[in-house]
Amino acid sequence: MLGGVSNFINETKQELKKVTWPSRAELMQATAVVIVTTFILALYIGAIDSVLSFMIRILIG
């Protein structure tokens, strides 16, 4: 069993050496895109929720 774990760790290290890691600037840009997109989506969902809640309150009476 220890041989299997050791083999897994060695293979994982080899695969991680093949990865092309993003630069700090690329990482910051991608993070900013995710944050802005999440904020815009939250505003959109909040607006739809408010409109639907208002319509339901009017219908119920």
C-alpha positions as CSV (number, residue, x, y, z in Angstrom):
1,M,0.0,0.0,0.0
2,L,2.8,2.4,0.8
3,G,4.3,1.8,-2.6
4,G,1.0,2.8,-4.3
5,V,0.9,6.1,-2.3
6,S,4.6,6.8,-3.1
7,N,4.0,6.1,-6.8
8,F,0.9,8.4,-6.8
9,I,3.0,11.2,-5.2
10,N,5.8,10.8,-7.6
11,E,3.4,10.8,-10.6
12,T,1.7,13.9,-9.3
13,K,5.0,15.8,-9.0
14,Q,5.9,14.9,-12.6
15,E,2.5,16.1,-13.8
16,L,2.7,19.4,-11.9
17,K,6.1,20.1,-13.6
18,K,4.3,20.0,-17.0
19,V,1.7,22.6,-15.9
20,T,2.0,26.1,-17.4
21,W,1.3,28.4,-14.4
22,P,-0.1,31.9,-15.1
23,S,1.9,34.9,-14.4
24,R,0.9,37.2,-11.5
25,A,-0.6,39.7,-13.9
26,E,-2.7,37.1,-15.6
27,L,-3.9,35.8,-12.3
28,M,-4.9,39.2,-11.1
29,Q,-6.7,39.9,-14.3
30,A,-8.6,36.6,-14.2
31,T,-9.5,37.3,-10.6
32,A,-10.8,40.7,-11.4
33,V,-13.0,39.3,-14.2
34,V,-14.5,36.7,-11.8
35,I,-15.2,39.3,-9.1
36,V,-16.8,41.8,-11.6
37,T,-18.8,39.0,-13.3
38,T,-20.1,37.8,-9.9
39,F,-21.1,41.3,-8.9
40,I,-23.0,41.9,-12.1
41,L,-24.7,38.6,-11.9
42,A,-25.7,39.3,-8.2
43,L,-27.2,42.6,-9.2
44,Y,-29.1,41.0,-12.1
45,I,-30.5,38.2,-9.9
46,G,-31.4,40.7,-7.2
47,A,-33.2,42.9,-9.6
48,I,-35.2,40.0,-11.0
49,D,-36.1,38.9,-7.5
50,S,-37.3,42.3,-6.5
51,V,-39.5,42.6,-9.6
52,L,-41.0,39.2,-9.2
53,S,-41.6,39.8,-5.4
54,F,-43.3,43.1,-6.2
55,M,-45.5,41.4,-8.9
56,I,-46.5,38.5,-6.5
57,R,-47.4,41.1,-3.7
58,I,-49.6,42.9,-6.2
59,L,-51.3,39.6,-7.3
60,I,-51.8,38.3,-3.7
61,G,-53.2,41.6,-2.7
